[in-house]
Every structure is written in structure tokens, then in C-alpha cells.
Amino acid sequence: MADPYLHLSHPEVVKRLKRAAGHLQGVIEMIEAGRSCIELAQQLHAVEAAIANAKKMLIHDHLEHCLDHVVGTVPRSERGPIEEFKAITKYL
């Protein structure tokens, strides 16, 4: 039986997080090299955005697969609040 916590998006999430980790290492090296605070802030902002996007992808994937699995027996006509919840999470 497949692992219920492993989703098709997880390899992409891992790839994004590894890229962010490499980027963060680069920022650490920039700090050690004495680069300007503005450059550092810009690069840290990019790292934050990359991690936030990976988190969003993970959450949306969870909602699409896990939540749909749980409410699978609920008729489509009664899923309005669930669909609204899924839609509003895109603004996280």
C-alpha cells in the first residue's frame, strides 16, 4: 500500500526547498563576504518567497487530495463551503 502522506507534488516541493536552501547558503556567504545590506535583504526576501511558495503548494495539494478524500461521500451540491474554503486558501 502506498504511503498516504506522500503526494505527487512532494518531489516538486522538495526540489523548491532544496533550491531555497542553496539560495540561503549563498546569502550566508554574501554576509560573510561583507555584501551590502540592501543586497542581503533582497536575497533574503527571495528565499522567504521561495519557502512560502513551497508551503502554499504543499497546503493546496493537501486540500485537493486529503480533504477531497474525506468529503468524497458528500454530494457535490453540498460542497459549497468546502469549495469556498479551498478557494480562499489561495490567498494565504
C-alpha positions in Angstrom: 0.0 0.0 0.0 1.3 3.5 -0.9 2.2 5.9 1.8 -1.0 8.1 2.4 1.2 11.1 3.3 3.2 11.0 0.0 1.6 13.1 -2.7 2.6 13.7 -6.3 3.5 17.3 -5.6 6.1 16.3 -2.9 9.0 15.9 -5.2 8.4 19.4 -6.6 8.1 20.8 -3.0 11.4 19.1 -2.2 13.0 20.5 -5.3 11.9 24.0 -4.4 13.1 23.7 -0.8 16.5 22.4 -1.9 16.8 25.3 -4.3 15.8 27.7 -1.4 18.4 26.0 0.8 21.1 26.6 -1.8 20.0 30.2 -2.2 20.1 30.7 1.6 23.6 29.3 1.7 24.5 31.8 -0.9 23.1 34.6 1.3 25.2 33.4 4.2 28.3 33.6 2.0 27.3 37.1 1.0 27.0 38.1 4.6 30.4 36.6 5.3 31.8 38.5 2.3 30.5 41.8 3.6 28.0 42.5 0.9 25.6 45.4 1.3 22.5 45.2 3.5 20.3 46.1 0.5 21.6 43.1 -1.5 21.2 40.9 1.5 17.7 42.0 2.2 16.7 41.4 -1.5 18.2 37.9 -1.5 16.6 37.0 1.9 13.2 38.2 0.5 13.7 35.9 -2.4 14.5 33.0 -0.1 11.4 33.8 2.0 9.2 33.8 -1.1 10.6 30.5 -2.3 9.8 28.8 1.0 6.4 30.4 1.2 5.6 29.2 -2.3 6.7 25.7 -1.4 4.4 25.8 1.7 1.5 27.0 -0.4 2.0 24.2 -2.9 2.0 21.7 0.0 -1.1 23.1 1.6 -3.0 23.3 -1.6 -2.0 19.8 -2.5 -3.2 18.6 0.9 -6.5 20.3 0.5 -7.0 18.9 -3.0 -6.2 15.3 -2.1 -6.8 14.8 1.6 -9.8 17.0 2.0 -11.5 15.7 -1.1 -10.8 12.1 0.0 -12.6 12.8 3.3 -15.6 14.6 1.8 -15.8 12.3 -1.2 -19.2 10.9 0.0 -20.7 14.4 0.4 -22.8 15.2 -2.7 -21.3 17.9 -5.0 -24.4 20.1 -4.4 -23.5 20.3 -0.7 -19.8 21.1 -1.1 -20.1 24.8 -1.4 -18.4 25.7 1.9 -15.6 23.3 1.3 -15.0 24.7 -2.2 -15.0 28.2 -0.8 -12.5 27.2 1.9 -10.2 25.7 -0.8 -10.6 28.9 -2.9 -9.8 31.3 -0.1 -6.6 29.4 0.9 -5.1 30.6 -2.4 -4.7 34.0 -0.6 -2.6 32.6 2.2 
